[in-house]
Amino acid sequence: MQWFDFYKGKRVLITGHTGFKGAWMCSMLLKAGAQVTGYALKPPTSPSLFDLCSLGDRVCSVEGDIRDLSRLQKVFEETGPEIVIHMAAQPLVRESYQNPVYTYEVNVMGTVNVLECVRQSSYVRSVINVTTDKVYKNKEWCWGYREDDELNGYDPYSNSKSCSELVTDSYKSSFFSRNTEKSTGSSTEFSIGVSTVRAGNVIGGGDFAKDRIIPDCVRAVSRGENIIVRNPCSIRPYQHVLEPLAVYLMLAKAQYTDTGIGGRYNVGPDEGDCLATGKLVDLFCHKWMQQTGNKPVWIDQSDHGPHEAGFLKLDCSRLKNVLGWKSVWNIEKTMEKLVEWYHVYLSCGRIEECMEKQIDEFLAAGSTK
């Protein structure tokens, strides 16, 4: 992929680098030759992909709370990032019902703090704020949401991410556009490319979070138990973790030199890969049997948990039209790679080699599209 070589030697700051997506992002950027700084709390799960890959020894990893503005400012001053990818979040719907105040503090004020550090810098050229497909007011309609559809997430997690989008829009128009510099007295010497990217449901090797369907599947099969599926009829835009990460990096590069490209983008799978959770688990069971010879069994068992959307799809036309983006791995290939990773992990194999191989395969497949 043409954008990959751009990152050699670039100074990149990732917030939330110790999470599942953050660890994959660190691995991609290290492979590209970037100078990577991460700012986050300790890994949110045990085990964690971040620790399994010894990423703490391979990037400049700073332990800090995204709510701590002074600490974050110091990291910006010391590392001088050119590109900022904001991924730090409280990312779980169910957790947000239990801890709504914390969820809003992290997801809203965390975004304010990152953008405030960018505002005070003289070196940041490109910013990506990673949000979610759940930012939209979900009307359960059968077509995909577009970037100009109404924002108003239902639960505290989704709503806090809607707020994060609005905060980003405000900072962008108030401080990061060339025509606002004189009126605000900003020290910024150039306009900054800023985008928010709303990703669909991300799956892939190395996710150990609670209340997520694939980690739940893996935990069940590793214990020889039936897989419990809470909402088998819920339709979601499932995609491999490398898909949105590639978009974040592609977009960060494009707006680095052309700030007009910045804006709001959806990234999700093609329509045929938006499927019901029960069908996703069927595919997992099939691929697991192919990989191991053992076929798992799943059962439909609601736990009467809080409200979750029943139907959600994204329209990714803008991303395709502006950047010429195309999805690389369909759901079949995604599940194959996901099962491959967990089989290596449960067999005590070489996880870093598996990830390196999968990144190479993804990049090679993307270069032919």
Buried (B, 14 or more C-beta within 10 A) or exposed (E): BEBBEBBEEBBBBBBBBBBBBBBBBBBBBBBBEBBBBBBBBEBBBEEBBBBBBEBBEEBBBBEBBBBBBEBBBBBBEEBBBBBBBBBBBBBBBBBBBEBBEBBBBBBBBBBBBBBBBBBBBEBBBBBBBBBBBBBBBBEEEEEBBBBEBEBEBBBBBBBBBBBBBBBBBEBBEBBBBEEBBEEEEBEBEEBBBBBBBBBBBBBBBBBBBEBBBBBBBBEBBEEEEEBBBBBBEBBBBBBBBBBBBBBBBBBBBBBBEEBEBBBBBBBBBEEEBBBBBBBBBBBBBBBBEEBBEEEBEBEEEEEEEEEBBEBBBBBBEBBEEBBEBEBBBBBEBBBBBBBBBBBBBEEEEEBEEBBBBBBEBBBEBBEEE
